[in-house]
């Protein structure tokens, strides 16, 4: 059974998800492939960025066995995960990286904090 996570974005958006998707300035520009477990039902989350520090399709996300992950889609400015009390880690492109609840995911000038729904 999928866990519902909440992504609290720096621009004020709060997105609940129990699936997978793509985040970017224009995520519809990306054709989901093998990086997503269920590309037919991908959620597309648009984050406004006039400075264009966020790529059109910056990162993919999903979960496996209740563990949330992100995958940088080869973006120009990269993706970084900041784990509480454990420092910041730059994500290698096209590789899934686990994200713990309470962590901040930074991408370009944008970010979101991950939490489990109801917490």
N, C-alpha and C positions, 0 to 999 in steps of 0.2 A: 504494500500500500504506500502510495506516495505521501510524503510529508509536505505540508504547505509552509512555504517560506515567505517572508516579507522583505522586499528590497526598499529601504528608505533612502531615496536619492537626495543628493545635495541641492537639487533644484526644487525640492518640495514634493515630488511625486512619491507615492507609496504604492508599490505594486505587489499584490499577492500572487504567488505562483506555486503550482505543484507539478509543473512540467518543465519544458525546455524552451529556449528561444535565443534571440539575437538582440543586442543593445547597440545603438549607434545613432548618428544624426539622421540617417535614412536607412534603417535596417532592412526595408523591403528591397534595397538594391542588392542584397546578398541572396544567393540561391543556396539554401541549406543543403548540406550533403551529409557525409558520414560523420561529421563532428557532432551531429545531434542524433539522439536515439530515436526521436519521433519527429522527423522534419515536416511531416504533413500537418502537424499541430503546433508548430513553432509559434511562440508568442513574440511579437515584434514590439520592442520598447524604444520609442524615440526620445532622445535627450537633446534639447536645443543647445547649440553651441556656436555663437556668432564668430568666435575666434577660430573655429574649425580645428581645434585641438583633438576633438573626438572624430574618429573615422566614421564614414557612412555606416559601415558594419564593423564595429570595433571589437566586440567580444560576444561569444556564445556562452550560454549557461544551461545547466540542467542538474539532475541529481541521480544518484545511483545508490540504492539501499539506504535512502534517507540522508545521504551525504551530498551536500551542495558542491558543485564545481563550476569553475569558469575556464574559458579557453580563449586566449587572445587570437584574433583572426588575422594576424600579421599586420596589425595597425601601425601607423606611423609613429605614434607616441607611446605605445606599449600599455601594459596593464600591470598594476602592482597590488599585492594583497598585504594589508597591514593587520597582523594578528595581535590581539590584545596582549600586551606584556611580552611579545616575542619578536618584535621588529617587522620590517618591511621586506617583502620578497618580490622581485621582478619575475613576471611570468614568461616562460619560454613560449614563443608563438606556436600555435597548433598543438598544444599539449594541455591536457586537463590538469587543473590544480584544485585541490580540495580547499573549501572555504568554511571555516568554523563560524557558527553564530557569534555575533559581536565583532566580527572582523569588518574592516573597511576595504572595499575594492575601489581602487583609483584607476581611472582611464581618462587620459587627456586632462582637461580641467574639471571633469565630472567625477563623481564617486557615489557609492551607495554603501550603507551599513546593512549587513545581513542579520536577520533574526527569524526565529521560528514564529509562526502565527500563534497568537494567543499568549505570547510571552512578553 
